[in-house]
Amino acid sequence: MAQLQLADIFTFPVVTVTPDRPVHDALSLMRERMISSLVVVDGDRPVGIFTERDAVLLTYRHLNAENILVGEVMSKPPLTALPGVDYHQGYGLITAQQVRHLIIVNQ
């Protein structure tokens, strides 16, 4: 029996935004696509992740989503792994880092 790899279970296509995108726009995109996170990219390289948790923290800090850019509030650096990583190793990564999202990248 072959081992389950991250490539076997990841979600594709990934929805991305740039760090200079207003948080309000990012939240609208998340609502429209019914997703819990956006990968923040500079070109084709992930530089962060914006999640529902980041949005909740905005509210807690009384920040206006229309005046804040994603790059100011995204979680960084993003946790990444290669698609050939074993599923159990990937789970170990997110558990050790206490996060819910793992970005799969190629070399």
All heavy atoms as an XYZ file, in Angstrom:
836
protein
N       0.836     -1.185      0.000
C       0.000      0.000      0.000
C       0.884      1.253      0.000
O       1.790      1.381      0.818
C      -0.898     -0.008      1.227
C      -1.835      1.169      1.283
S      -3.082      0.948      2.555
C      -2.602      2.219      3.670
N       0.633      2.149     -0.921
C       1.406      3.381     -1.023
C       1.034      4.335      0.105
O      -0.106      4.369      0.557
C       1.144      4.049     -2.366
N       2.020      5.107      0.563
C       1.771      6.085      1.606
C       1.041      7.292      1.034
O       1.305      7.704     -0.096
C       3.076      6.539      2.241
C       3.729      5.476      3.092
C       4.931      6.061      3.822
O       5.603      6.940      3.310
N       5.181      5.546      5.010
N       0.161      7.847      1.825
C      -0.572      9.041      1.435
C       0.356     10.242      1.537
O       1.008     10.450      2.559
C      -1.783      9.214      2.352
C      -2.796     10.267      1.987
C      -3.450      9.950      0.644
C      -3.861     10.354      3.065
N       0.437     11.006      0.450
C       1.281     12.196      0.425
C       0.396     13.443      0.403
O      -0.780     13.385      0.064
C       2.168     12.185     -0.810
C       3.155     11.047     -0.827
C       4.034     11.089     -2.063
O       3.687     11.669     -3.084
N       5.187     10.450     -1.964
N       1.013     14.563      0.728
C       0.272     15.824      0.701
C      -0.298     16.100     -0.692
O      -1.387     16.647     -0.821
C       1.162     16.974      1.173
C       1.610     16.904      2.627
C       2.547     18.057      2.952
C       0.428     16.883      3.571
N       0.402     15.691     -1.727
C      -0.077     15.875     -3.098
C      -1.403     15.163     -3.336
O      -2.167     15.555     -4.214
C       0.961     15.384     -4.096
N      -1.686     14.137     -2.551
C      -2.923     13.380     -2.712
C      -4.135     14.068     -2.085
O      -5.274     13.702     -2.380
C      -2.777     11.994     -2.069
C      -1.679     11.176     -2.711
O      -1.543     11.227     -3.959
O      -0.944     10.489     -1.967
N      -3.899     15.051     -1.214
C      -5.019     15.622     -0.460
C      -5.134     17.144     -0.510
O      -6.081     17.702      0.017
C      -4.949     15.187      1.013
C      -3.667     15.674      1.658
C      -5.120     13.683      1.148
C      -3.636     15.513      3.176
N      -4.176     17.831     -1.119
C      -4.237     19.291     -1.058
C      -5.337     19.863     -1.950
O      -5.790     19.224     -2.890
C      -2.872     19.934     -1.342
C      -2.406     19.884     -2.771
C      -2.750     20.874     -3.667
C      -1.576     18.862     -3.206
C      -2.306     20.844     -4.969
C      -1.118     18.809     -4.510
C      -1.495     19.807     -5.397
N      -5.751     21.070     -1.613
C      -6.795     21.776     -2.350
C      -6.159     22.584     -3.478
O      -5.183     23.298     -3.257
C      -7.565     22.728     -1.411
O      -8.118     21.964     -0.351
C      -8.662     23.457     -2.155
N      -6.748     22.466     -4.657
C      -6.234     23.186     -5.825
C      -7.410     23.588     -6.696
O      -8.356     22.815     -6.802
C      -5.267     22.286     -6.616
C      -4.583     23.002     -7.739
C      -3.482     23.777     -7.500
C      -5.073     22.921     -9.032
C      -2.851     24.450     -8.539
C      -4.454     23.597    -10.069
C      -3.342     24.354     -9.811
N      -7.457     24.751     -7.277
C      -6.430     25.790     -7.235
C      -6.486     26.572     -5.931
O      -7.518     26.639     -5.274
C      -6.770     26.677     -8.424
C      -8.243     26.546     -8.576
C      -8.570     25.128     -8.152
N      -5.383     27.165     -5.584
C      -5.271     27.983     -4.390
C      -5.668     29.409     -4.754
O      -5.294     29.915     -5.813
C      -3.821     27.951     -3.858
C      -3.641     28.886     -2.690
C      -3.443     26.529     -3.498
N      -6.404     30.052     -3.874
C      -6.792     31.441     -4.091
C      -5.737     32.313     -3.430
O      -5.390     32.106     -2.261
C      -8.197     31.720     -3.517
C      -8.604     33.164     -3.780
C      -9.218     30.757     -4.120
N      -5.217     33.263     -4.197
C      -4.124     34.102     -3.710
C      -4.482     35.577     -3.783
O      -5.375     35.986     -4.538
C      -2.843     33.862     -4.525
O      -3.074     34.260     -5.880
C      -2.403     32.414     -4.479
N      -3.763     36.356     -2.983
C      -3.830     37.818     -3.025
C      -2.413     38.341     -2.841
O      -1.523     37.610     -2.406
C      -4.747     38.406     -1.923
C      -6.200     38.036     -2.153
C      -4.302     38.012     -0.537
N      -2.234     39.600     -3.135
C      -0.943     40.244     -2.918
C      -0.984     41.018     -1.601
O      -2.057     41.362     -1.112
C      -0.599     41.200     -4.071
O      -1.654     42.159     -4.202
C      -0.420     40.438     -5.379
N       0.181     41.291     -1.013
C       0.217     41.986      0.275
C      -0.391     43.389      0.240
O      -0.823     43.908      1.269
C       1.709     42.073      0.610
C       2.374     41.063     -0.234
C       1.513     40.893     -1.452
N      -0.454     44.002     -0.947
C      -0.973     45.362     -1.047
C      -2.497     45.419     -1.248
O      -3.055     46.485     -1.455
C      -0.271     46.123     -2.163
C      -0.455     45.484     -3.535
O      -0.970     44.348     -3.616
O      -0.056     46.120     -4.525
N      -3.155     44.292     -1.130
C      -4.612     44.230     -1.281
C      -5.285     44.668      0.020
O      -4.880     44.239      1.100
C      -5.020     42.806     -1.628
C      -6.467     42.584     -1.927
C      -6.644     42.414     -3.429
N      -8.000     42.108     -3.789
C      -8.399     41.005     -4.391
N      -7.531     40.074     -4.710
N      -9.643     40.832     -4.716
N      -6.307     45.520     -0.044
C      -7.025     45.899      1.179
C      -7.685     44.676      1.817
O      -8.207     43.802      1.122
C      -8.078     46.897      0.688
C      -7.554     47.408     -0.613
C      -6.779     46.266     -1.218
N      -7.656     44.615      3.128
C      -8.252     43.499      3.855
C      -9.732     43.365      3.514
O     -10.244     42.248      3.389
C      -8.033     43.662      5.376
C      -8.904     42.686      6.164
C      -6.568     43.463      5.719
N     -10.409     44.474      3.340
C     -11.835     44.429      2.989
C     -12.049     43.603      1.723
O     -12.962     42.774      1.654
C     -12.371     45.853      2.804
C     -13.801     45.904      2.455
N     -14.249     45.942      1.154
C     -14.904     45.898      3.234
C     -15.567     45.960      1.144
N     -15.996     45.937      2.393
N     -11.216     43.807      0.717
C     -11.312     43.041     -0.527
C     -11.007     41.567     -0.298
O     -11.654     40.688     -0.864
C     -10.344     43.590     -1.582
C     -10.732     44.965     -2.082
O     -11.820     45.460     -1.731
O      -9.919     45.548     -2.826
N     -10.010     41.292      0.533
C      -9.650     39.904      0.830
C     -10.804     39.186      1.528
O     -11.123     38.040      1.205
C      -8.394     39.865      1.699
N     -11.446     39.866      2.472
C     -12.585     39.272      3.171
C     -13.748     39.008      2.218
O     -14.407     37.964      2.304
C     -13.032     40.171      4.319
C     -12.056     40.273      5.484
C     -12.507     41.356      6.452
C     -11.905     38.940      6.183
N     -13.977     39.921      1.304
C     -15.038     39.724      0.305
C     -14.738     38.508     -0.566
O     -15.630     37.712     -0.865
C     -15.185     40.965     -0.577
O     -15.638     42.052      0.181
N     -13.484     38.349     -0.959
C     -13.079     37.209     -1.774
C     -13.257     35.894     -1.000
O     -13.753     34.910     -1.550
C     -11.621     37.384     -2.214
C     -11.015     36.313     -3.096
C     -11.809     36.148     -4.397
C      -9.559     36.659     -3.403
N     -12.890     35.900      0.268
C     -13.060     34.704      1.093
C     -14.546     34.343      1.233
O     -14.915     33.179      1.147
C     -12.422     34.915      2.467
C     -10.909     34.943      2.426
S     -10.133     35.536      3.952
C     -10.544     34.218      5.080
N     -15.362     35.341      1.425
C     -16.804     35.104      1.555
C     -17.376     34.580      0.240
O     -18.131     33.616      0.219
C     -17.490     36.402      1.987
C     -18.953     36.276      2.286
C     -19.565     37.579      2.802
N     -18.851     38.767      2.356
C     -18.207     39.617      3.166
N     -18.194     39.453      4.436
N     -17.578     40.666      2.680
N     -16.991     35.201     -0.865
C     -17.475     34.803     -2.193
C     -17.089     33.367     -2.526
O     -17.897     32.594     -3.060
C     -16.889     35.761     -3.235
C     -17.149     35.402     -4.665
C     -16.356     36.319     -5.596
O     -16.447     37.557     -5.419
O     -15.646     35.796     -6.468
N     -15.854     32.980     -2.222
C     -15.358     31.640     -2.548
C     -15.662     30.610     -1.459
O     -15.359     29.438     -1.615
C     -13.842     31.675     -2.779
C     -13.407     32.564     -3.927
C     -13.665     31.905     -5.269
N     -13.175     32.704     -6.357
C     -11.999     32.535     -6.962
N     -11.209     31.562     -6.589
N     -11.638     33.324     -7.929
N     -16.169     31.098     -0.318
C     -16.481     30.244      0.837
C     -15.241     29.459      1.280
O     -15.253     28.234      1.375
C     -17.671     29.333      0.548
C     -18.913     30.127      0.280
S     -20.483     29.246      0.156
C     -20.121     27.692     -0.520
N     -14.163     30.219      1.525
C     -12.907     29.632      1.960
C     -12.445     30.300      3.257
O     -12.877     31.411      3.583
C     -11.807     29.748      0.875
C     -11.620     31.206      0.438
C     -12.150     28.864     -0.317
C     -10.513     31.414     -0.575
N     -11.555     29.637      3.968
C     -11.118     30.135      5.270
C      -9.751     30.819      5.245
O      -9.308     31.330      6.267
C     -11.093     28.992      6.286
O     -10.146     28.018      5.890
N      -9.105     30.825      4.083
C      -7.782     31.446      4.024
C      -7.416     31.824      2.591
O      -7.966     31.298      1.635
C      -6.715     30.499      4.580
O      -6.595     29.363      3.752
N      -6.469     32.741      2.501
C      -5.887     33.165      1.226
C      -4.371     33.099      1.357
O      -3.812     33.554      2.370
C      -6.291     34.605      0.898
C      -7.770     34.881      0.705
C      -8.040     36.382      0.746
C      -8.244     34.285     -0.601
N      -3.723     32.567      0.353
C      -2.265     32.574      0.335
C      -1.821     33.932     -0.204
O      -2.297     34.390     -1.244
C      -1.702     31.429     -0.533
C      -0.179     31.525     -0.632
C      -2.122     30.079      0.042
N      -0.936     34.583      0.524
C      -0.437     35.900      0.123
C       0.863     35.684     -0.639
O       1.775     35.018     -0.145
C      -0.220     36.808      1.349
C       0.199     38.201      0.906
C      -1.491     36.859      2.209
N       0.902     36.210     -1.858
C       2.050     35.953     -2.731
C       2.723     37.236     -3.189
O       2.095     38.286     -3.308
C       1.631     35.134     -3.981
C       1.150     33.752     -3.589
C       0.577     35.861     -4.796
N       4.007     37.113     -3.445
C       4.789     38.140     -4.114
C       5.289     37.466     -5.379
O       6.184     36.617     -5.309
C       5.934     38.597     -3.225
C       6.766     39.694     -3.863
O       6.371     40.211     -4.935
O       7.825     40.043     -3.300
N       4.666     37.773     -6.509
C       4.938     37.034     -7.737
C       4.319     35.662     -7.594
O       3.133     35.537     -7.348
N       5.139     34.617     -7.680
C       4.612     33.259     -7.490
C       5.110     32.632     -6.183
O       4.960     31.447     -5.955
C       4.954     32.361     -8.672
C       6.454     32.200     -8.887
O       7.237     32.852     -8.176
O       6.845     31.422     -9.768
N       5.678     33.458     -5.324
C       6.244     32.971     -4.053
C       5.329     33.323     -2.878
O       4.971     34.487     -2.703
C       7.603     33.605     -3.859
C       8.319     33.159     -2.653
C       9.660     33.879     -2.539
N      10.336     33.410     -1.357
C      11.321     32.544     -1.371
N      11.773     32.088     -2.515
N      11.875     32.157     -0.260
N       4.942     32.335     -2.061
C       4.114     32.648     -0.894
C       4.921     33.399      0.164
O       6.034     32.992      0.510
C       3.677     31.274     -0.378
C       4.696     30.323     -0.881
C       5.224     30.901     -2.163
N       4.366     34.517      0.639
C       5.048     35.322      1.658
C       4.254     35.364      2.962
O       4.741     35.879      3.967
C       5.330     36.749      1.154
C       6.344     36.721      0.012
C       4.056     37.460      0.741
N       3.037     34.863      2.940
C       2.211     34.865      4.135
C       0.893     34.178      3.861
O       0.655     33.665      2.758
N       0.041     34.185      4.865
C      -1.298     33.638      4.722
C      -2.247     34.519      5.528
O      -1.893     35.009      6.610
C      -1.356     32.155      5.177
C      -2.709     31.538      4.838
C      -1.007     32.013      6.636
C      -2.734     30.019      4.916
N      -3.413     34.776      4.963
C      -4.449     35.553      5.642
C      -5.598     34.607      5.911
O      -6.135     33.996      4.989
C      -4.900     36.731      4.770
C      -5.954     37.569      5.437
C      -5.613     38.439      6.460
C      -7.277     37.458      5.066
C      -6.587     39.199      7.091
C      -8.257     38.212      5.685
C      -7.911     39.087      6.707
N      -5.954     34.457      7.186
C      -6.962     33.486      7.586
C      -8.111     34.149      8.327
O      -8.037     35.330      8.692
C      -6.343     32.413      8.508
O      -5.977     33.041      9.751
C      -5.139     31.743      7.883
N      -9.147     33.358      8.571
C     -10.263     33.848      9.371
C      -9.786     34.332     10.738
O     -10.288     35.315     11.268
C     -11.297     32.743      9.560
C     -12.032     32.385      8.294
C     -12.916     31.162      8.464
O     -12.536     30.237      9.233
O     -13.972     31.130      7.834
N      -8.806     33.658     11.280
C      -8.271     34.062     12.582
C      -7.672     35.466     12.510
O      -7.838     36.283     13.422
C      -7.217     33.064     13.052
C      -6.658     33.387     14.422
C      -5.696     32.278     14.885
N      -5.284     32.499     16.242
C      -4.246     33.244     16.611
N      -3.508     33.837     15.695
N      -3.941     33.396     17.883
N      -6.979     35.776     11.419
C      -6.425     37.119     11.244
C      -7.546     38.159     11.190
O      -7.411     39.254     11.737
C      -5.579     37.186      9.974
C      -4.361     36.285     10.033
O      -3.693     36.249     11.079
O      -4.096     35.602      9.027
N      -8.655     37.806     10.554
C      -9.804     38.715     10.472
C     -10.407     38.959     11.850
O     -10.771     40.086     12.192
C     -10.852     38.150      9.520
N     -10.496     37.911     12.653
C     -11.024     38.059     14.014
C     -10.116     38.970     14.834
O     -10.591     39.828     15.583
C     -11.187     36.674     14.686
C     -11.475     36.810     16.170
C     -12.284     35.888     13.995
N      -8.814     38.816     14.669
C      -7.875     39.670     15.399
C      -8.017     41.133     15.001
O      -7.833     42.026     15.829
C      -6.441     39.191     15.184
C      -6.082     37.878     15.887
C      -4.683     37.407     15.474
C      -6.185     38.008     17.388
N      -8.356     41.399     13.747
C      -8.609     42.777     13.307
C      -9.742     43.389     14.109
O      -9.663     44.532     14.566
C      -9.007     42.809     11.825
C      -7.924     42.760     10.795
C      -8.532     42.655      9.413
C      -7.058     43.979     10.878
N     -10.809     42.644     14.237
C     -11.971     43.119     14.980
C     -11.604     43.349     16.441
O     -11.952     44.370     17.032
C     -13.128     42.102     14.880
O     -13.417     41.897     13.498
C     -14.359     42.587     15.589
N     -10.875     42.418     17.019
C     -10.447     42.533     18.411
C      -9.613     43.794     18.624
O      -9.722     44.468     19.648
C      -9.653     41.284     18.795
C      -9.036     41.360     20.164
C      -9.823     41.189     21.301
C      -7.676     41.589     20.319
C      -9.266     41.255     22.566
C      -7.109     41.656     21.575
C      -7.896     41.498     22.698
O      -7.333     41.567     23.940
N      -8.782     44.119     17.645
C      -7.905     45.297     17.744
C      -8.595     46.582     17.282
O      -7.964     47.632     17.208
C      -6.637     45.060     16.935
C      -5.787     43.952     17.489
C      -4.551     43.728     16.650
N      -3.777     42.615     17.177
C      -3.128     41.745     16.440
N      -3.130     41.862     15.126
N      -2.462     40.766     16.996
N      -9.860     46.489     16.914
C     -10.660     47.630     16.454
C     -10.046     48.317     15.234
O     -10.029     49.535     15.130
C     -10.868     48.645     17.582
C     -11.486     48.063     18.804
N     -12.797     47.670     18.859
C     -10.968     47.768     20.024
C     -13.069     47.177     20.050
N     -11.978     47.215     20.775
N      -9.531     47.509     14.312
C      -8.947     48.040     13.079
C      -9.982     47.985     11.970
O     -10.786     47.062     11.890
C      -7.706     47.234     12.691
C      -6.556     47.255     13.696
C      -5.450     46.307     13.279
C      -6.010     48.666     13.859
N      -9.952     48.973     11.096
C     -10.890     49.065      9.984
C     -10.343     48.296      8.779
O      -9.296     48.651      8.238
C     -11.121     50.535      9.628
C     -12.160     50.726      8.563
O     -12.453     49.824      7.779
N     -12.727     51.909      8.518
N     -11.067     47.280      8.332
C     -10.626     46.425      7.228
C     -10.477     47.188      5.915
O      -9.807     46.717      5.003
C     -11.595     45.264      7.050
N     -11.091     48.350      5.808
C     -10.973     49.130      4.573
C      -9.680     49.927      4.530
O      -9.244     50.344      3.458
C     -12.179     50.049      4.427
C     -13.463     49.274      4.209
C     -14.669     50.162      3.971
O     -14.490     51.344      3.636
O     -15.780     49.651      4.110
N      -9.058     50.144      5.685
C      -7.858     50.980      5.748
C      -6.576     50.191      5.998
O      -5.513     50.772      6.123
C      -7.998     52.023      6.863
C      -9.174     52.945      6.638
O      -9.540     53.229      5.504
N      -9.782     53.379      7.714
N      -6.689     48.874      6.088
C      -5.540     48.020      6.381
C      -5.244     47.138      5.173
O      -6.156     46.646      4.520
C      -5.844     47.113      7.603
C      -6.197     47.945      8.834
C      -4.697     46.164      7.898
C      -5.049     48.687      9.438
N      -3.968     46.929      4.894
C      -3.563     46.046      3.800
C      -3.293     44.640      4.339
O      -2.872     44.470      5.487
C      -2.308     46.585      3.120
C      -2.436     47.979      2.508
C      -1.100     48.420      1.908
C      -3.546     48.033      1.483
N      -3.517     43.664      3.504
C      -3.314     42.267      3.882
C      -1.899     42.055      4.425
O      -1.702     41.369      5.427
C      -3.595     41.325      2.688
C      -3.139     39.913      2.977
C      -5.078     41.350      2.327
N      -0.913     42.657      3.790
C       0.471     42.490      4.215
C       0.754     42.969      5.630
O       1.711     42.537      6.257
N      -0.101     43.859      6.151
C       0.086     44.376      7.505
C      -0.413     43.409      8.580
O       0.007     43.508      9.736
C      -0.634     45.714      7.656
C      -0.112     46.810      6.754
C      -0.942     48.071      6.856
O      -1.001     48.660      7.959
O      -1.564     48.456      5.837
N      -1.316     42.514      8.205
C      -1.952     41.658      9.215
C      -1.844     40.163      8.917
O      -2.299     39.345      9.705
C      -3.437     42.041      9.412
C      -3.541     43.435     10.010
C      -4.208     41.936      8.118
N      -1.250     39.795      7.802
C      -1.131     38.378      7.443
C      -0.214     37.672      8.434
O       0.618     38.294      9.090
C      -0.585     38.226      6.030
C       0.852     38.675      5.872
S       1.399     38.575      4.165
C       3.084     39.161      4.325
N      -0.375     36.372      8.531
C       0.538     35.556      9.324
C       1.754     35.259      8.454
O       1.612     34.882      7.291
C      -0.142     34.248      9.721
O      -1.269     34.514     10.524
N       2.937     35.439      9.021
C       4.157     35.209      8.258
C       5.253     34.731      9.183
O       5.205     35.038     10.381
C       4.569     36.448      7.489
C       4.831     37.660      8.359
C       5.149     38.886      7.547
C       5.289     40.061      8.518
N       5.482     41.309      7.878
N       6.207     34.030      8.703
C       6.268     33.449      7.365
C       5.284     32.288      7.261
O       4.921     31.675      8.277
C       7.707     32.959      7.245
C       8.091     32.625      8.653
C       7.356     33.624      9.526
N       4.873     31.961      6.039
C       3.936     30.847      5.891
C       4.635     29.504      6.118
O       5.828     29.365      5.856
C       3.466     30.972      4.439
C       4.623     31.607      3.739
C       5.236     32.551      4.750
N       3.885     28.566      6.620
C       4.394     27.207      6.793
C       4.211     26.485      5.465
O       3.097     26.422      4.946
C       3.631     26.501      7.916
C       4.097     25.107      8.291
C       5.549     25.124      8.766
C       3.191     24.529      9.372
N       5.290     25.970      4.910
C       5.238     25.329      3.595
C       5.820     23.922      3.644
O       6.583     23.583      4.541
C       6.010     26.145      2.538
O       7.384     26.219      2.918
C       5.445     27.557      2.393
N       5.430     23.135      2.657
C       5.968     21.779      2.496
C       5.903     21.405      1.025
O       5.125     21.980      0.254
C       5.175     20.777      3.341
N       6.700     20.439      0.646
C       6.685     19.930     -0.729
C       5.562     18.911     -0.898
O       5.175     18.241      0.074
C       8.027     19.293     -1.068
C       9.221     20.253     -1.086
C      10.523     19.476     -1.218
C       9.071     21.263     -2.195
N       5.030     18.756     -2.111
C       3.911     17.836     -2.326
C       4.231     16.373     -2.027
O       3.335     15.600     -1.694
C       3.557     18.022     -3.799
C       4.654     18.793     -4.413
C       5.408     19.467     -3.325
N       5.487     15.978     -2.082
C       5.849     14.589     -1.830
C       5.985     14.223     -0.357
O       6.263     13.076     -0.022
N       5.764     15.197      0.512
C       5.868     14.931      1.950
C       4.745     13.995      2.379
O       3.599     14.128      1.939
C       5.826     16.258      2.746
C       5.659     16.013      4.239
C       7.077     17.079      2.471
N       5.086     13.050      3.246
C       4.105     12.116      3.781
C       3.034     12.874      4.571
O       3.341     13.833      5.285
C       4.829     11.114      4.690
C       3.883     10.155      5.364
O       3.387      9.242      4.686
O       3.633     10.336      6.578
N       1.799     12.426      4.453
C       0.660     13.043      5.131
C       0.906     13.174      6.632
O       0.630     14.210      7.229
C      -0.598     12.219      4.857
C      -1.754     12.548      5.755
C      -2.530     13.667      5.518
C      -2.064     11.739      6.850
C      -3.597     13.987      6.339
C      -3.129     12.048      7.678
C      -3.895     13.173      7.418
O      -4.940     13.491      8.238
N       1.447     12.153      7.258
C       1.681     12.179      8.700
C       2.747     13.214      9.076
O       2.631     13.877     10.110
C       2.083     10.794      9.212
C       0.982      9.789      9.084
N      -0.177      9.846      9.808
C       0.854      8.714      8.276
C      -0.970      8.845      9.480
N      -0.367      8.144      8.536
N       3.751     13.371      8.217
C       4.764     14.405      8.456
C       4.138     15.796      8.349
O       4.450     16.682      9.137
C       5.909     14.282      7.460
C       6.826     13.124      7.719
C       7.929     13.075      6.669
O       7.663     12.982      5.467
N       9.164     13.143      7.128
N       3.269     15.981      7.359
C       2.568     17.260      7.201
C       1.718     17.583      8.418
O       1.711     18.718      8.913
N       1.019     16.563      8.916
C       0.212     16.749     10.113
C       1.103     17.120     11.298
O       0.763     17.990     12.101
C      -0.597     15.485     10.414
C      -1.476     15.624     11.627
C      -2.660     16.351     11.562
C      -1.111     15.048     12.840
C      -3.464     16.500     12.677
C      -1.911     15.191     13.952
C      -3.085     15.920     13.877
O      -3.873     16.070     14.986
N       2.245     16.487     11.382
C       3.195     16.812     12.447
C       3.670     18.253     12.373
O       3.842     18.915     13.401
N       3.879     18.750     11.153
C       4.300     20.150     10.969
C       3.257     21.130     11.502
O       3.582     22.056     12.239
C       4.548     20.444      9.487
C       5.813     19.907      8.863
C       5.793     20.111      7.348
C       7.019     20.597      9.469
N       2.002     20.936     11.089
C       0.981     21.892     11.531
C       0.700     21.768     13.026
O       0.406     22.760     13.685
C      -0.324     21.811     10.697
C      -1.003     20.459     10.855
C      -0.075     22.149      9.244
C      -2.384     20.389     10.223
N       0.831     20.565     13.550
C       0.636     20.375     14.985
C       1.749     21.061     15.775
O       1.488     21.769     16.750
C       0.594     18.867     15.326
O      -0.468     18.266     14.588
C       0.372     18.642     16.804
N       2.971     20.879     15.348
C       4.111     21.476     16.041
C       4.066     23.001     15.993
O       4.427     23.671     16.968
C       5.422     20.975     15.433
N       3.599     23.553     14.882
C       3.543     25.005     14.716
C       2.224     25.603     15.208
O       2.053     26.815     15.194
C       3.762     25.381     13.245
C       5.131     25.022     12.724
C       6.223     25.792     13.431
O       6.110     26.990     13.669
N       7.288     25.102     13.797
N       1.280     24.753     15.579
C      -0.039     25.163     16.070
C      -0.760     26.065     15.078
O      -1.255     27.140     15.412
C       0.078     25.837     17.435
C       0.641     24.915     18.485
C       0.758     25.561     19.848
O       0.650     26.762     20.002
N       0.984     24.742     20.851
N      -0.797     25.602     13.814
C      -1.521     26.303     12.756
C      -2.468     25.328     12.080
O      -2.371     24.110     12.278
C      -0.563     26.933     11.709
C       0.309     27.997     12.347
C       0.278     25.885     11.020
N      -3.382     25.861     11.279
C      -4.350     25.003     10.595
C      -4.107     24.898      9.104
O      -4.791     24.150      8.425
C      -5.757     25.572     10.824
C      -6.228     25.436     12.236
C      -7.632     25.953     12.437
N      -8.458     25.768     11.265
C      -9.485     26.530     10.951
N      -9.834     27.524     11.723
N     -10.189     26.301      9.858
N      -3.164     25.665      8.557
C      -2.955     25.687      7.112
C      -1.495     25.422      6.779
O      -0.599     26.017      7.366
C      -3.377     27.041      6.535
C      -4.810     27.349      6.765
N      -5.260     27.968      7.908
C      -5.896     27.109      6.019
C      -6.566     28.113      7.837
N      -6.979     27.597      6.713
N      -1.295     24.564      5.802
C       0.024     24.229      5.307
C       0.026     24.489      3.806
O      -0.807     23.949      3.087
C       0.338     22.764      5.603
C       1.665     22.189      5.139
C       2.830     22.929      5.798
C       1.738     20.712      5.476
N       0.916     25.337      3.350
C       0.973     25.696      1.927
C       1.920     24.725      1.218
O       3.075     24.569      1.605
C       1.451     27.150      1.745
C       0.485     28.103      2.461
C       1.561     27.489      0.268
C       0.964     29.532      2.521
N       1.401     24.079      0.185
C       2.189     23.149     -0.603
C       2.854     23.912     -1.740
O       2.188     24.606     -2.502
C       1.308     22.008     -1.159
C       0.481     21.361     -0.053
C       2.165     20.988     -1.906
C       1.280     20.854      1.121
N       4.162     23.782     -1.829
C       4.940     24.515     -2.839
C       5.769     23.539     -3.641
O       6.049     22.433     -3.203
C       5.875     25.572     -2.186
C       5.076     26.642     -1.473
C       6.851     24.913     -1.223
N       6.146     23.953     -4.846
C       7.093     23.151     -5.605
C       8.485     23.711     -5.396
O       8.654     24.729     -4.751
C       6.698     23.088     -7.098
C       6.661     24.459     -7.731
O       7.313     25.396     -7.276
N       5.891     24.603     -8.778
N       9.477     23.014     -5.931
C      10.855     23.432     -5.695
C      11.166     24.694     -6.445
O      11.985     25.469     -6.122
C      11.815     22.327     -6.085
C      11.600     21.132     -5.195
C      12.298     19.890     -5.691
O      12.732     19.826     -6.828
N      12.363     18.884     -4.867
